[in-house]
Amino acid sequence: MRHVNSSDFKTHLGEYLELVADEPVTVNKLGQPAAVLLSVTEYAYLRGLDELFRAAREAEAATGRPLGHDEVTALLLGRFGQPE
């Protein structure tokens, strides 16, 4: 992951927008991480994981117990379909 200070980020925004296709960029302000710039693809992937986690938690709450391997697999397949 690339780290850059906020003033350099502002100056070279176009370059960093291209770079995020390959890796996230952490933007530091006053020496501390302030933001992380991700590609749209990476962001969508993370949002999908969050949605799956929420679905699993809801299923566990509905059953009153942790999901087993087969149940998690069924949940994933229900969201993404059968593997090819």
N, C-alpha and C positions, 0 to 999 in steps of 0.2 A: 504494500500500500504506500502510495506516495504521500508525503507530508509537505505542505506549503503554507507560508504565512499569508494572511488575508490581503495585504497590499500587493504581493506578487500574484495572488489569485485574481484580483481585480484587473491587474495589468495584462495578464495572459489568459483570460477567461476562455477564449477560443481554443487555445492549446489544451487546457485542462478538460474542456468538453470533449475533445477528441480522445484524450488519454483515458477517460472513464470507460470507454468501450473495452479496455483491457484490464483495468484495475481501478478500485475506488481511490478517491483523493480525499485526504483529511485536510481541512482548512483550519489552521491555528490562528488564534487571535491573542495577542499578548502572551505568546508562548504556550497557550493551552488549547487543546482541541475544541473547536467551536461548531464544526459541521463536517459531515461526510457527504461527498458527492458521488452518487452511484449512477450506473447506466440504467436506463428504463428497464432493460431485461432483468438486471439484478434486482431492482426494486420490485418488479412483478413477481419474481421468484420468492423473495422474502415475504411479500404480502400473501402469496399462496400458502407458504408454510404457516403463517400466522392463522390463516383461515382454517387450515387442517387442524392445527392445535386447538382452536376454539371448538371445532366440530367434535374432536375427540373428547374435550372436557365436557361438552354438552351431553355426549353419549354416555360418559361415565356418570354424570349427575343423574341422567335418566335411569340408568341401571343400578346406581348406588354402589358400583364397584369399578375397579380399574379394568380397562379393556385388555383382552388377551391379544396375542399375535395375530390370530385369525381374524379377530374383529377389526383390528387396525388395518390389516391387509384389505378387508372388505370395504372399509371406509375409504381407503386410498383408491381402490379400484372403482368405487362408486363415483369418486370425484374425477378421476382421470381415465377411466375405461380400462379395458384389458390391454396388457402389453402385447406388442407385436412380435 
